[in-house]
Amino acid sequence: MRLLQLARTAWDAEMLHLRRQARAHGFQAGYAAAALLFAIMLLVMLHVAGFSALAPSQGPVWAALIVGFVDLVLIALFGFLARRAGHDPVAIEAKLVRQEAVRQMRDGAARAAVLAPLLRSQSMKKGLAGAAVTALAVGLLSRR
């Protein structure tokens, strides 16, 4: 019964970890999309500024450059928010809980695999030899 509880705990922790990770990636994608939008607007404004620079009046040039500078600041802000590593403490704790539950499940399964030949055997000598072989096999497989 303990093995099933550990499996359920590992499953719940993994689901919480994946949900929180997906949420963080969603926010990062949103910020990256906003940065891309402002980058496109910056390119448009720089084109307008270049066109306006050729015009005889200097009024539109300065206005376009100011708007372009504001766009540049917004690109930097959203780009910073998108690149920021989202270290969610709840997701990290859920991952640690899952890893511990899986480790305990493996330990329980290994103990059961070692004790099973002892309990099934007719003679103690065969049981000990079977347990030793099983323990060796489980030990080798669990290190992978």
Secondary structure, 3 states (H helix, E strand, C coil): CHHHHHHHHHHHHHHHHHHHHHHHHHHHHHHHHHHHHHHHHHHHHHHHHHHHHHCCCCHHHHHHHHHHHHHHHHHHHHHHHHHCCCCCHHHHHHHHHHHHHHHHHHHHHHHHHHHHHHHHCCCHHHHHHHHHHHHHHHHHHHCC
